[in-house]
Amino acid sequence: MQSLLAASLVTVAATPPGSANDSPKLLADPNQAAALATRLGADRTGGTYYKDGRLVVTVTDEAAARTVREAGGVPKLVTRSAAELAAVHVELDELAGIPNTAWGEDVENNQISVEVYGGVSAADQARIAEVVEAHPGAVSINRHGGKLEPAVLRAEDFKSSETVVML
């Protein structure tokens, strides 16, 4: 009985507080990452994305970064919040109808990415440039040859894990 008690005491003493057993679980569920970003608020986060198999939550301040770390996530400090990027996106959406263009949020680079294909008039490019100039650093423009063509997709087109489908 005495040796059993001594072994228990040694085991307890050998496990210091805050050991590896107490470390938080890795944040791996995209729904939990999105919920964490929502809890922090659109003015303190810029979104979530995967990098090297881990979920990254972009944040605008150190306190939010600490919260992400405590939840087992990887924080990345950024300059623009989701709310700021959404406002830029709305301005671009007001330009709707410009053929051969597309835009969306690039969370990893904390920007709105604008894709401009061939055939966009100089006047329409100037309209896009006005929004870009009003938000320095918040928008990247990528120019492509050819035209952006709509595609008709069948159900079997959605089966590939290597295909990115934009709807």
Buried (B, 14 or more C-beta within 10 A) or exposed (E): EEEEEEEEEEEEEEEEEEEEEEEEEEBEEEEBBBEBBEEBEBEBBBBBBEEEEBBBBBBBBEEBBEBBBEBBBBBBEBEBBBBBBEBBBEBBEEBEEBEBBBBEBBBBEBBBBBBBBEEBEEEBBEBBEEBBEEBEEBBBBEEEEEEBEEEEEEEEEEEEEEEEEEE
